[in-house]
């Protein structure tokens, strides 16, 4: 009896009552409380379907073989002599349970199979959620390498991968074509990640076209190079969708290419064609990451729709590599990363405006108006780009640049890498007192500026998960290079383990009775912090900006520096952001933060509360915890 399918299809409500009742009866014999990942008794057994999953596997197989098989993270594997031989790391399988649990929750609570998407997500955050799901499947595929459990593995992965396929059709790919350039580039990266998952799963389990331990597949419609009815060899069915995924990535990379501009700032990508020129970190980091991933992983595209393509569409196109190299060099030269005595040191600020853009008499072409806002995701996306550039160019300084950025982000969260602990002792805080703000978090936990106020938008609710997704991608073992440098990279990544697990512990403690993660992870380490305590120091309705110890500059049109969190509070209706014409006619409405009255004593119930975006962040940090746990 395939108990795994019963568990998951019961949650999807697509099994009959007989199987559901059989499962209910079987579960009666399981322990009432199952251990949590930190060894403590879990008082919320309903939150742990993945614990049931692990117990059922062990009971069905009546061995502990899977526990060993599930102890192989993608990140913590080891390469030897550059020949690709992998060593099995010792990891805690219970952390993989947490990944499955977070994945199950995001699909059960937020995914709608009738429309093939997460309806409460906005277009670009839906692309991110799809990326998180694909990332989780990548980890599960690499981890579950026990041939005795081949059927269970394929059933579990097929369930969620089928939802990724459905999202290909549920994604509003027409609407996104008219949105900002960063929105387009999230689409590129998301579907390239799906291509990479298919490639990995094929290499691991279908090396000769047939699944290990599985019966031959029936011929299915699709690419005949994948499913040739005359051939006894069948490949992984996911390959039938590779061409579609690749096509969408190619289309959106081509569309985003229009955002590159040489007239102002000596190059760089513009953020939003409907606003005054603004060259920000995220669009340019995405451009680097998307371009190098197109060069490395785009398999080619024979489909020239929706417009006739005049250049070759094969893999490993030099133009993709050239644009990645050019974009990275521009980021280094423009001064978007804080230097010494610029706080938080070593981190990317959000972007630049060009003074005088709305003045027809101005001849200024320089990026000279700095937005000093610092967001977590601006420290993460470039990591994938740097890792890809290293793979293409072999320049070790690119990997070292990534490690320097990671260390700056960790330091700004309030974590001491040398001592492997937070800079500030939570035990020393007075009731209701917050740990001091360190630039990108507090008490060793990442935060964005909106977290403590409970004012985060769908945009900013997505940021921390994005950082950890790209951190995992960066820390996968190097495929080439000297033995010394390969070991150096692994050793550097190993030093991040305690910090990643610390963030996972905080995030895990924000889950509610349905297993849904909160936005503000730090409060998970402050179990006695109530909404009333957070709100009590608000001198005005939008107050705890004064209580959270974040230093903010006044947004002045007369200065060359500002700190504007437009991702949370909307694009300001000012000439600097919209130009005189846009500001006066209101073509693009200004969004405002929305703050509901407190719903409970849980600080994470404020504002938008728990959403598909916060669950995506929870999935990403738990996946990172699993991947780093094997070091």
C-alpha positions in Angstrom: 0.0 0.0 0.0 1.5 3.4 -1.0 0.9 5.3 2.2 2.7 8.4 1.0 0.2 8.9 -1.8 -2.6 8.5 0.7 -1.2 11.2 2.9 -0.7 13.7 0.1 -3.7 12.9 -2.0 -5.9 13.0 1.1 -4.7 16.6 1.6 -5.5 17.3 -2.0 -8.9 15.8 -1.5 -8.7 13.8 -4.7 -8.8 10.3 -3.1 -12.0 8.5 -2.2 -13.4 8.2 1.3 -12.3 4.6 1.6 -8.6 5.4 1.3 -9.0 8.5 3.5 -10.6 6.4 6.3 -8.0 3.8 5.9 -5.3 6.4 6.4 -7.1 7.9 9.4 -7.3 4.4 11.0 -3.7 3.8 10.3 -2.6 7.1 11.8 -4.3 6.2 15.1 -1.4 3.9 15.7 1.3 6.5 15.2 2.7 8.4 18.2 0.5 11.3 19.2 3.4 13.7 19.3 6.4 13.5 17.0 9.8 15.1 17.7 10.6 18.5 16.2 13.8 19.3 14.3 15.5 20.6 17.5 14.6 17.4 19.4 11.8 18.9 21.5 8.3 17.4 21.7 6.0 19.0 19.1 2.8 20.2 20.7 1.1 20.8 17.3 1.0 17.4 15.6 -1.4 18.7 13.0 1.4 21.0 11.8 3.6 18.1 10.9 2.3 16.0 7.9 5.9 15.5 6.9 6.6 13.7 10.2 3.8 11.3 9.3 5.4 10.9 5.9 8.8 9.9 7.4 7.2 7.5 9.9 5.2 5.9 7.1 8.2 5.4 5.0 10.1 3.8 7.8 7.1 1.5 8.7 6.5 0.5 5.1 10.2 -0.3 4.4 10.7 -1.6 8.0 14.3 -0.4 7.7 16.2 2.8 8.4 17.6 2.8 4.8 15.7 5.9 3.9 17.1 7.9 6.8 20.6 7.3 5.3 19.4 8.0 1.8 17.7 11.2 2.8 21.0 12.5 4.3 22.4 13.9 1.1 22.0 17.6 0.7 22.9 19.2 -2.7 25.0 21.9 -1.1 26.9 19.9 1.5 28.1 17.1 -0.9 31.8 17.0 -1.5 33.8 16.9 -4.8 37.0 15.0 -4.9 39.8 15.6 -7.4 37.4 17.5 -9.6 36.0 14.3 -11.0 32.5 14.8 -9.8 32.6 12.0 -7.2 30.2 12.9 -4.5 30.6 12.1 -0.8 27.5 11.6 1.4 27.2 14.3 4.0 25.7 13.6 7.5 22.5 15.7 7.7 19.5 15.6 9.9 16.6 14.0 7.9 14.1 15.8 10.1 15.1 19.1 8.4 14.1 17.6 5.1 10.8 16.8 6.8 10.5 20.5 7.4 11.0 21.2 3.7 8.3 18.8 2.7 6.0 20.2 5.4 6.5 23.8 4.1 6.1 22.7 0.5 2.9 20.8 1.4 1.5 23.8 3.3 2.2 26.3 0.5 0.5 24.1 -2.1 -2.4 23.0 0.2 -3.2 26.5 1.6 -2.5 28.7 -1.4 -2.3 26.8 -4.7 -5.5 26.5 -6.8 -5.3 23.6 -9.4 -8.3 25.0 -11.3 -6.3 28.0 -12.4 -2.8 26.6 -12.1 -1.4 29.3 -9.9 -1.4 30.9 -6.4 -4.3 33.3 -6.8 -3.4 35.6 -3.9 0.1 36.2 -5.3 0.8 39.1 -7.6 2.5 38.3 -11.0 6.1 38.6 -10.0 5.7 36.9 -6.6 3.9 34.0 -8.2 7.1 33.6 -10.3 9.1 33.5 -7.1 6.8 30.9 -5.5 7.2 28.7 -8.6 11.0 29.1 -8.2 10.8 28.1 -4.5 8.7 25.0 -5.4 11.2 24.0 -8.1 14.1 24.6 -5.7 12.4 22.3 -3.1 11.9 19.6 -5.7 15.6 19.9 -6.7 16.6 19.2 -3.1 14.1 16.4 -2.7 15.3 14.8 -6.0 18.9 14.9 -4.9 18.1 13.7 -1.3 15.8 10.7 -2.0 18.4 8.5 -3.7 17.3 5.1 -2.2 16.3 2.8 -5.0 14.0 0.8 -2.7 11.8 4.0 -2.5 11.8 4.8 -6.2 8.1 4.6 -6.6 7.4 6.8 -3.6 10.0 9.3 -4.7 8.6 9.6 -8.2 5.0 9.9 -7.0 5.9 12.6 -4.5 7.9 14.6 -7.0 5.4 14.1 -9.8 2.6 15.5 -7.7 4.4 18.8 -7.1 6.1 19.0 -10.5 2.7 18.6 -12.2 1.6 21.7 -10.4 4.7 23.5 -11.7 3.7 22.5 -15.2 0.2 23.8 -14.6 1.7 27.1 -13.5 3.3 27.4 -16.9 -0.3 27.8 -18.2 -1.6 29.7 -15.2 1.1 32.4 -15.3 -0.1 35.7 -16.7 2.7 35.8 -19.2 0.8 38.3 -21.4 0.3 40.8 -18.6 3.9 40.5 -17.4 5.2 41.6 -20.8 3.9 45.1 -20.1 5.4 45.3 -16.6 8.8 46.4 -15.2 12.0 44.8 -16.5 12.7 43.1 -13.1 9.3 41.4 -13.3 10.3 39.9 -16.7 13.6 38.7 -15.4 12.1 36.8 -12.5 10.2 34.8 -15.2 13.5 34.0 -17.0 15.2 32.7 -13.9 12.1 30.7 -12.7 11.7 28.7 -15.9 15.5 28.1 -16.3 15.4 26.7 -12.7 12.7 24.3 -13.9 14.8 23.3 -16.9 17.7 22.6 -14.5 15.5 20.5 -12.2 14.4 18.3 -15.1 18.1 17.9 -16.2 19.1 16.9 -12.6 16.3 14.5 -12.1 17.0 12.9 -15.5 20.7 12.5 -14.7 20.1 11.0 -11.3 17.3 8.6 -12.1 17.0 8.2 -15.8 20.7 8.0 -16.9 19.8 5.5 -19.7 16.3 6.7 -20.2 14.6 4.4 -17.7 13.8 5.2 -14.1 15.8 3.2 -11.6 13.5 0.7 -9.9 10.5 1.8 -12.0 8.6 0.1 -14.8 9.0 1.4 -18.4 6.9 4.4 -19.2 4.1 4.3 -21.6 4.6 6.4 -24.8 3.2 9.9 -24.2 2.6 12.8 -26.7 5.3 15.4 -26.9 8.8 15.8 -28.2 9.6 12.6 -30.1 13.2 12.8 -29.1 12.0 12.3 -25.5 9.1 9.9 -26.1 9.8 7.8 -29.2 7.2 5.1 -29.3 9.6 2.9 -31.4 12.4 3.1 -28.9 12.5 0.8 -25.8 14.2 3.6 -23.9 12.1 6.2 -22.2 13.4 9.4 -20.6 12.0 11.3 -17.6 8.6 12.7 -18.6 9.6 16.2 -17.4 11.7 16.5 -20.6 8.5 16.9 -22.6 8.2 20.4 -21.1 11.8 21.5 -21.3 11.2 23.2 -24.7 8.2 25.1 -23.4 10.1 26.3 -20.3 13.1 27.3 -22.4 10.9 29.2 -24.9 9.3 31.3 -22.1 12.7 32.1 -20.7 14.0 33.2 -24.1 11.0 35.4 -24.8 11.3 37.2 -21.5 15.0 37.6 -21.7 14.5 39.2 -25.2 11.8 41.5 -23.8 14.0 42.6 -20.8 16.9 43.3 -23.2 15.1 46.6 -24.0 15.8 47.8 -20.5 19.6 48.2 -21.1 20.5 51.9 -21.6 23.9 53.4 -22.5 22.7 57.0 -22.6 22.6 57.5 -18.8 25.0 56.3 -16.1 27.3 54.6 -18.6 25.0 51.7 -19.1 22.9 49.5 -16.8 19.3 48.3 -16.8 16.4 50.7 -16.2 13.8 49.4 -13.7 10.4 50.5 -15.0 9.8 52.1 -18.4 6.6 53.7 -17.1 8.4 55.8 -14.4 11.3 58.3 -14.5 14.6 56.6 -15.2 15.8 54.6 -12.2 18.6 52.2 -12.3 18.3 49.9 -9.3 20.3 47.0 -7.9 17.7 44.3 -8.3 17.0 44.8 -12.0 20.8 44.8 -12.7 21.5 41.8 -10.5 18.7 39.9 -12.2 20.1 40.9 -15.6 23.5 39.4 -14.6 22.0 36.3 -13.2 19.4 35.7 -16.0 22.0 36.4 -18.7 24.6 34.0 -17.4 22.0 31.3 -16.7 20.8 31.7 -20.2 24.3 31.2 -21.4 24.9 28.1 -19.2 21.5 26.4 -19.1 19.3 27.6 -21.9 18.9 24.5 -24.2 17.9 26.3 -27.3 14.5 27.3 -28.7 13.1 26.4 -32.2 10.0 28.4 -31.6 10.3 31.9 -33.0 6.9 33.1 -31.7 5.5 35.6 -30.6 7.8 37.5 -33.0 10.3 36.5 -35.6 13.8 36.1 -34.1 16.6 37.2 -36.3 19.5 35.7 -34.4 20.3 32.1 -33.5 18.5 30.5 -30.7 20.8 27.7 -29.8 22.4 27.1 -26.4 25.5 28.9 -25.0 25.1 32.1 -27.0 28.0 34.5 -26.7 25.6 37.5 -26.4 24.2 36.1 -23.2 27.7 35.7 -21.7 28.7 39.2 -22.9 25.7 40.9 -21.4 26.3 39.1 -18.1 29.9 40.2 -18.0 29.0 43.7 -19.0 26.2 44.0 -16.4 28.4 42.8 -13.6 31.2 45.3 -14.6 28.6 48.1 -14.6 27.4 47.1 -11.1 31.0 47.2 -9.8 31.7 50.6 -11.4 28.5 52.6 -10.7 29.0 52.7 -6.9 25.8 50.9 -5.8 27.6 48.9 -3.1 28.4 50.6 0.2 32.1 51.1 0.8 34.0 51.8 4.0 32.2 54.2 6.3 29.0 53.7 4.3 26.5 51.8 6.5 25.7 49.0 6.3 29.1 48.4 4.9 29.6 46.1 1.9 25.9 45.9 1.0 24.0 47.0 -2.1 21.8 50.0 -1.8 18.7 50.1 -3.9 19.6 52.4 -6.8 20.2 55.7 -8.5 18.2 58.4 -10.1 19.7 61.0 -12.5 19.3 64.5 -11.3 17.6 66.8 -13.8 15.9 64.1 -15.7 12.6 65.9 -15.6 14.2 69.2 -16.6 14.4 69.5 -20.4 17.4 72.0 -20.0 19.5 69.5 -18.0 22.4 67.7 -19.8 23.3 65.6 -16.8 23.8 61.9 -17.7 25.3 60.6 -14.4 23.7 58.5 -11.7 24.0 60.9 -8.9 20.9 60.7 -6.7 21.3 57.7 -4.4 18.5 55.8 -2.7 20.2 54.3 0.3 17.4 51.9 1.2 18.9 48.4 1.7 16.8 45.3 1.1 17.6 41.7 1.8 17.1 40.4 -1.7 19.5 42.9 -3.2 22.2 41.0 -1.4 21.2 37.6 -2.7 20.3 37.6 -6.4 23.8 38.6 -7.5 25.2 35.4 -5.8 23.7 33.3 -8.6 25.1 35.6 -11.2 28.6 35.5 -9.6 28.5 31.7 -9.4 27.5 31.4 -13.0 30.1 33.8 -14.2 32.7 31.8 -12.4 31.6 28.7 -14.1 31.8 30.4 -17.5 35.0 32.4 -16.9 36.9 30.5 -14.2 37.9 33.7 -12.4 38.2 32.9 -8.7 37.7 36.5 -7.7 34.0 36.2 -8.7 33.5 33.5 -6.0 35.4 35.6 -3.5 33.3 38.6 -4.3 30.2 36.5 -3.5 31.6 35.4 -0.2 32.4 39.0 0.8 28.8 40.0 0.0 27.4 37.1 2.1 29.7 38.0 5.0 28.6 41.6 4.9 24.9 40.5 4.9 25.5 38.2 7.8 27.3 40.9 9.8 24.5 43.4 9.2 21.9 40.9 10.6 23.7 41.1 13.9 25.6 37.8 13.8 29.3 37.3 14.7 30.8 34.8 12.3 34.0 34.4 14.3 32.1 33.4 17.5 29.1 31.7 15.6 26.5 33.5 17.7 24.4 36.7 17.7 26.2 40.0 18.6 23.4 40.7 21.2 22.1 38.5 23.9 18.4 38.1 23.8 18.4 37.0 27.4 19.5 40.5 28.4 16.5 42.3 27.0 13.8 43.9 29.1 10.2 42.7 28.4 9.0 44.2 25.2 12.5 45.4 24.3 13.9 44.8 20.8 17.4 43.8 20.0 19.3 46.7 18.3 19.0 47.1 14.6 22.3 46.2 12.8 21.5 47.3 9.3 19.8 44.2 7.8 18.4 42.6 10.8 18.8 42.1 14.6 19.9 39.3 16.9 21.4 37.4 13.9 18.2 37.2 12.0 17.6 38.9 8.7 14.9 41.6 8.5 13.6 44.1 6.0 12.8 47.5 7.2 9.0 46.9 7.2 9.1 43.8 9.3 8.8 45.1 12.8 6.1 47.6 11.9 4.0 44.8 10.3 3.6 46.9 7.2 5.3 44.7 4.6 3.8 44.5 1.1 3.6 41.4 -1.0 6.9 42.6 -2.6 8.8 43.0 0.7 7.3 39.8 2.1 9.2 37.9 -0.7 12.6 39.4 -0.1 14.2 37.2 2.6 13.2 33.9 0.8 14.9 35.2 -2.4 18.1 35.8 -0.5 18.2 32.2 0.9 17.3 30.7 -2.5 20.3 32.3 -4.1 22.6 31.6 -1.2 21.9 27.9 -1.7 22.6 28.2 -5.4 25.9 29.9 -4.7 27.1 27.3 -2.1 26.6 24.2 -4.3 30.1 22.7 -4.6 32.3 24.0 -7.4 32.4 21.7 -10.5 36.0 22.6 -11.4 39.0 24.5 -10.3 42.0 23.6 -8.2 41.5 21.3 -5.3 42.6 24.1 -3.0 40.0 26.6 -4.3 37.2 24.0 -4.3 38.0 23.2 -0.7 38.2 26.9 0.2 34.7 27.6 -1.3 33.3 24.7 0.7 35.0 25.8 3.9 33.6 29.3 3.5 30.1 28.1 3.0 30.5 25.8 6.0 31.0 28.9 8.2 27.5 30.1 7.3 25.8 26.9 8.6 25.1 28.1 12.2 23.7 31.4 10.9 21.4 29.7 8.4 20.1 27.3 11.1 19.7 30.2 13.5 17.4 32.0 11.0 15.5 28.8 10.3 14.9 28.3 14.0 13.5 31.8 14.3 11.4 31.4 11.2 10.1 28.0 12.3 8.8 29.5 15.5 6.6 32.0 13.7 4.3 29.2 12.2 0.7 29.2 13.2 -1.5 26.1 13.8 -1.8 25.5 10.1 1.9 25.5 9.6 2.0 28.9 7.9 5.2 31.0 8.4 5.1 34.6 9.5 6.9 37.5 7.9 8.9 38.9 10.9 11.2 36.0 11.8 13.0 37.7 14.7 10.0 37.5 16.9 10.3 33.8 16.8 13.2 34.2 19.2 11.2 36.6 21.4 8.4 34.2 22.5 7.0 36.7 25.0 6.8 39.6 22.6 3.2 40.5 22.0 1.5 42.8 19.5 0.5 45.1 22.4 4.2 45.5 23.4 5.3 46.2 19.8 2.5 48.7 19.3 2.8 50.4 22.7 5.6 52.7 21.7 4.0 54.1 18.6 4.0 57.9 19.0 1.8 58.1 15.9 -0.4 55.6 14.2 2.4 54.4 11.9 4.8 54.6 14.9 7.2 51.8 15.7 9.5 53.2 13.0 10.7 55.2 16.1 10.7 52.0 18.2 12.5 49.7 15.7 15.8 51.7 15.8 16.0 52.0 12.0 17.7 55.2 10.9 15.8 56.7 8.0 16.8 59.8 5.9 14.2 62.4 5.1 13.1 62.0 1.5 14.1 65.4 0.2 14.0 66.5 -3.4 16.9 68.9 -2.7 19.4 66.3 -1.6 21.5 63.8 -3.5 20.6 61.1 -1.0 17.4 59.5 0.3 16.1 56.3 1.8 12.8 55.4 0.2 11.2 52.1 0.8 9.0 52.2 -2.4 8.6 48.4 -2.3 6.5 48.7 0.8 5.0 52.1 0.8 4.6 52.7 -3.0 6.4 54.9 -5.5 6.4 58.5 -4.1 4.3 61.0 -6.1 7.3 63.3 -6.6 9.2 64.6 -9.6 12.3 62.6 -8.7 10.3 59.3 -9.1 7.6 60.2 -11.6 8.7 63.3 -13.4 6.6 66.5 -13.4 4.1 65.1 -16.0 3.5 61.8 -14.2 3.3 63.4 -10.8 0.8 65.9 -11.9 -1.6 63.8 -14.0 -1.5 60.8 -11.6 -1.1 58.2 -14.4 0.4 55.8 -11.9 -1.5 55.9 -8.6 0.5 56.1 -5.4 0.0 53.1 -3.2 0.0 53.6 0.6 0.8 51.2 3.5 -2.2 49.4 4.9 -2.4 48.8 8.6 -5.3 46.9 10.1 -6.1 47.0 13.8 -4.3 44.2 15.6 -6.1 40.8 15.2 -4.3 39.0 18.0 -1.3 39.0 20.3 0.7 37.5 17.5 2.8 40.3 15.9 2.8 38.4 12.6 -1.0 38.8 12.4 -0.6 42.5 11.7 -0.8 44.1 8.3 -1.1 41.5 5.5 -0.5 38.7 8.0 0.6 35.3 6.8 0.5 35.0 3.0 1.7 32.9 0.1 4.8 35.2 0.0 5.6 34.6 3.7 5.2 30.9 3.2 7.5 31.0 0.2 10.1 32.6 2.5 9.5 29.9 5.0 10.0 27.2 2.4 13.2 28.9 1.2 14.8 29.1 4.7 13.9 25.6 5.6 15.4 24.3 2.3 18.5 26.3 3.1 18.6 24.8 6.6 18.5 21.3 5.1 21.1 22.0 2.5 23.6 23.6 5.0 22.9 21.0 7.7 25.2 18.5 6.1 28.3 20.6 6.5 
